[in-house]
């Protein structure tokens, strides 16, 4: 009688989960990949979906399509709600009900979500940017603000609609602010008759004293200078203490509070680990950091549970940065460590992260990059950024179409993804005002 193959469950289809699954291509195991979405998301380019540069399909290929030639992997849709460490069983849910999946080894790559620092009520007024739903919602709010501004009949409303607030001065915040500036200054002028989109006000707010706090002072200053040249206001050393439908309340270091009227807000500050981290930490006694990430062993395993690997944004280890490369490398490492065990080979050496540098775009033809001790800002850094991101996009078709859209958006002035539905602009949008026409009256009709 044949011995059943070692069963590996992978939770999550992000960088950690996908790279782990691919690393099992020739391993004597069977793999079940459980994910709450049917796609692999290239999260570093979400802001380009939110600002109309790219379509969602270009950064989110179907996971099944990516892994279709890998016969030892089964992909299942399911939101994992619990991992039973004693029974070695995963509980997941879908519209068809609850499912339990047993495992011999498990790789937990559930990633992280947006953190509002205990103010989750802010989310309805200032969406984050962690998934496709977020990006499409943000796009609808941005484009919707301009559409409603065209309808505006008073200056106060117009100013509020043409003020955009980005909370957070990290890479996502900087990239979002830069693209909103280019959208309003390069793409939209001339397309409206009542408003001038170039008069848009864009404000970046963060308690830290500089943009891109993880970068050197030199690169941070270069990014700040470029943003300011685009007309972006940097409210640094200040924190957002309240958010509502019409604006934000900002507190200075001395406690002085200022209200900023703004219809469209984007939350790009704060990251919190998946709830699975808290459950695993409680059941295993493993410590967590301030963001809720699990402090793992030097081989990325859960303390006391060598069959459980925790990778990517869900783990903290040796002070390594929480970037896509960490997820890729730790996911691949976990798969290879399991394969060595199954084959009866020597245990894998401790996990070591290879720092391949950091990059962030600020605007077209301008980025900042650090690779080892080498630092650069401007056009050369932007070229590096383009090449690296094309390299890591999944699929030849996606690389070609992404490159074409970049040419249209960055060399030209147009953007191919500027569609926003009535529901996005008005129905689910915080811009909705009492007395808006019913949804049924909108599509294909002219009520006026």
N, C-alpha and C positions, 0 to 999 in steps of 0.2 A: 504493500500500500504506500502510495506516495505521501511524503510529508508535506503538509500545507505550506505554502509560501509565507514567509514573514510578512505580516500586514502592517503597513505604515499609513497612518492617517495624517494628512496635512490640513491644517485649519487656515484658510485664507489664500487668495489668489493674487496677492500683491507681489512685490519684488521678492520677498523672502519665500513665500509659498511657491511661486512659479519657478524660481531658480532651483529650489529644492526638488520639485517634481522633475525638472529636466535633468538634474544630476543623477536621478535614478534610472536613466535611460537603459543602461546595460546591467542593472543590479538584479540579483535573484530575489526580488520582492514584488508584492503587489501593492499598489498605492491607491488610496481613495482621497481625493482632494475635495474638501467641503468648503463652500464659499457662499456668502450671502448675495453675491452678484454672479452673473454669467460671463464676466469679462476680467481681463487683467488691465488695471489702470496705470498708465504712465503719469503718475501724479505730478511730477515736476512741470508738466505742460498744461495743467488744468487752467491756469490763469489765461492761457491763450484761447481756450474754449470759451471762457467767461467773457473775453473781450473780442470775440468774433474772428480771430485769426485762423483757428483750426476747428474742424468738426469733431464731435465726440468719438466717431468711429476711428479716427486717425490715432487717437491715444488710448483707445480701449478695445483692442481686438478680443473676440470671443476666446475664452480660455480653452474651450474644446477644439477650436481651430488651431490654436498654438500647439496643443498636445495631441493632435489627431493621429500622428504617426507613432506615438509612444504607447504601445499596446498594453503595457503593464500599469497604466494610469486610468482610473475611472473618475470622472468629474461629476459631482452632485451639487445641486443647488440646495442650500440650507443654511440658516443662521444658527451658528453654534451657541447654545445657551448654557451648557454645563459640561465639564469634563470630570468624570468620576475616576479619581486616581487609583482607588482600591480595586474597582471592578475593571479598570482599563476600558472605559466606555465613554463615547461622546454622544451627547444629546443635541440634536439639531431640529429646527422647526422649518416648515414651509407651508404654503397654503393647503397642502394635502394632509397636514398633521405633523406629529412628532416622530422622529426617527432616532434609533439608537444604533451606533456603530462601534463595534469592538476594535481594539488595536493591540498590536504587540509593541510598536513604537509610535510616537506621535510628535509631530513638529507643529508647534503653535506659532503661527505667523499672522495673527489677527490684526496687527498694526495698531494705529492710534487714531483718535478722533479729535475734533475741535474741543478745546477747553475754554470756558467762559469764566473761569476762576470763581465758581460758585454762583454765578449770575446767569443761569441757563435761560432765564426769561429774555435775555438780550437776543437770543437766536432768531426769534421771529422777526426782529427788526434789522438785524445785522448777520446775515448768513455767513457761514465759514466757507472754506474751499477745500474740502476733503474728498468729495466724490462727484460723479457726473451730475447727479441731481443738484448739488450745490452750484456747480459751474453754470448749468443752464438757468437756474434760478437767478444767479448773479447777473448773467447776460440779460435776462428779461428785465431785471431792475435797472440796469445801466441804460439799455436802449429805451426802456419805458420812461425813464426820467426825461430823456430828450423829447420823446413823443408827446408827453404831457406838457412839457415846457412850451412846445409849439402851440398848444391849446390855451396856455395861460394868458390871463388878461390883466394881471396886476404884478407889480415889480417884486413884492414880497414873496409871492408864490414862485415866481420865476427864479429868484435867487436861491430859494430852498431846493427847487428841482435841479438846478445846475450846480449844486454843491455836492461833492462826493467825498465821503470820509473813508479812509482805509485805516483800520485799527491794527497796528503792528508794523514795525520797521525792519523786520527780518526779510529774508529773501522773497517770500511770497508777497509781503506788503510792498516792497520796493518794485517788484515786477508788475504787480497789479496797478500801482500808482502810475508807473511809467507808461503802461499800455492804455490806461484811461486817458492820460494826457495826449498820447499820440492819436488815439481814436478821435478825441475832441478837436485837436489842432490840425490833423492831417486828413483824416478820412471823412468826417461829417461836414466840414464847412462847404457851403454851396448846396447842400441837400435839403436845407430847411429855408423857409421864406420869412418866418416871423422872428426866429431866434438866430443868434450867432453862437454856434457850439464852441468856438474858440475862447469865449469868455468864461467857460467852465472853471469852477474853483475846485481844486483837489487838495485835500489836507491829509497828511499822514500823522498819526498820533501814536506815541509810545513813551512809556516811562523811562526807557533807556536814553542815555545822552547822545547816542549816535545811531545812524542807520547801519544795517548789517553788523550787529554787535559781535558776530563770530569771526569777523574778518579784521585785518590789521587797520590801524588808524589811517594809513595811506589809502587803502582801497575803500574804506568807509567814506572818507572825505571825497574821493573821486565820484562815488555813487551819489553822495549828497549834492555835489556841485552839478552833476548832470540832471538830477531831478529838479533842482531849483532853476536850472536854465530852461526847463520845460514848463516852468510856472507852478510847480508843486510846492505847497507850503509844508514845512517840516515842524510839527509841534512836538519836539522832543523834551524829555524830562517832565512830561505830563501824562496823566492816566485818565482813562474813560471810567467814570463812576456811575453813569446812567445812560441808557439808550431807550428811545421810544420811536414812535412812527415818524416823527417830524425832525429828529435830531439827536444830538448827544450832549452830555454834560461832562466837561473836562475839568480836572483838578490839577492845579500847579503844585510844585514842591512845597510852597508856603501855605497850601490849603485853600487858596483862592479858586473859586469855581466859576467857569464860563460856559454858557450855553451856545452851541453851534447848531444852527438850523441846517439840516441836510436831509433830503429825501432818501438818498441811496447811501447805505453804509455796508462795508465789507469787513468782516472780522478775520484778520490774518494774524492774530496773536494767541499764543497758548496752545499746547498740545497735551492731550490726556490719553493714557493707555486705554485699550479696550477693557470693558468690564471683566473679561475673562482673566485678566491679570490679577484683579482683586480676589476673584474666586480661587485661582490657583495658589496665590500667596496665603490666603486664609487656610486652605486645606493642607498645605504643605509646611506652613510656618516660615516660608521664605520672606525675607525683608523686601521692601519696595522703596523706591525713591519718591521725591515730592510729586512727580508726575504720574505715580502709580505703576511705574515699570518694575519688573521683577529683577532682583539682583541674582544673576545666575552663576553657576560654577564656571570654571575656566574652559570647560568644553561645551558651554551653552546649555547645560542641562539644569533642570529644576532641582534644587537641593533635596537630597534624599530620594530622588526619582530619576535614575539614569536613563530610563526609557522615554522621558519627556524632555524634548528640546524646545526652548523658547528663543525665538530669533527676531531680528529686526527691531521695530519700534516698541516691541513688547518687553524687551530686555534692557538691562543696563549692565555694562561690563567694562571695567578698566577705564572708565571715563571716555570711551569711544563716542564719536559724534553720531547723532541719530539722523543719518542720511541714507539715501537709496543704496549707496554702495555697501553700507553696513548690512542692510537687509539681504542684498544679493550674496555677499560673501558668507554671512552667517547661515543663510539657507542652504547654500551649496555645501558648506562645512558640515552641517547637521546631516545631510543626506549621505555624504561620504563617510561620516563617522558610523552611521547605522549600517551602511554597506560593509564596512570593515568588520563590524561585529558579526553580521550574518555570515560572512565568509570565514569567520574564525581567525581573522588577522589581528595583529597588534593594535591596541587602542590608538585612536587618533591623538596626535599631540594637541596641546591646548590651542584654542582658537586665537589667531592673531590677525587683527585688522590691518590691511594694507591701505594706507591713506593715499588716495588718488587725487586729492585736492578738492577744492570747492569752487563753484562758479555761480554767478547770478547775472541775469541780464537787467539792465536799467532801462534801455530804450533801444530802438533800432540802431545798429552800428556801434553800440556801446554796451560793454559788459565788464565785470570784474572777475578775475580768476587768480586762484592760488594753487600751484602745483609744487609740492615740496617747499623749497625756499624761494621758488620763482614766483613773482607777483607781477601782474600786468592789468591795465585797465584801458578801455577804449575799443578800437576796431579789431585789433589782434585778439583780444580776449573774447570779443563777440564771435569771431570766426572759430575760435576754439570751442566756444559754447555750442555753436551750431553743429560742428562736427561730432562732438561727444554725444549730444542728444539724438542726432540722427543715428549714430552707431547703436545706441541702446534701445531705440524704438523697435518693437517687435514686428517683423514682416517687411519684405521688400516693397510691397504695394504701399504700405503706410509710409515708408521712408520717401518714396517718390512723390506721393500726393502731399505729404507734409512740406517737402522741399518746394513744390510748386506753389503752395499756399504762402510760404514764406516769401517767395519771389514777388507774388502779387501784393502782399501786405507791406513788405519792407522796402522793396525797390519802387513799387508803385504806391498808390494811396488808397486802394480799395481793400475791402475785407470780404471774404466769401461767405461768412456766417453771420449775417445781421438780422436773421429772422427772429421775431419774438411774437408769441401768440397772445391773443387777448387775455387768456387766463394768466399768463406770465406777467403781463404788463399791469393788469388790473385785478384779476380774480384772486391769485395767491400772493400778490405783491403788497408790501406794506404801504405802497403809494395809493392804495385804493381809498377813495373818499366816499362818504355817505352820499347816497343819491346817484351812484354810478348806474348806467343803464344795465338791465339784466343781461346775463351772458347769452341767452338765447337770441337776443336781438342783434347780436354783433356780427357773427360770421356771414359774409356775403350780402349784407344789407346796408342800406344807407338810411338811418332813421331820421336824418335831418331834411 
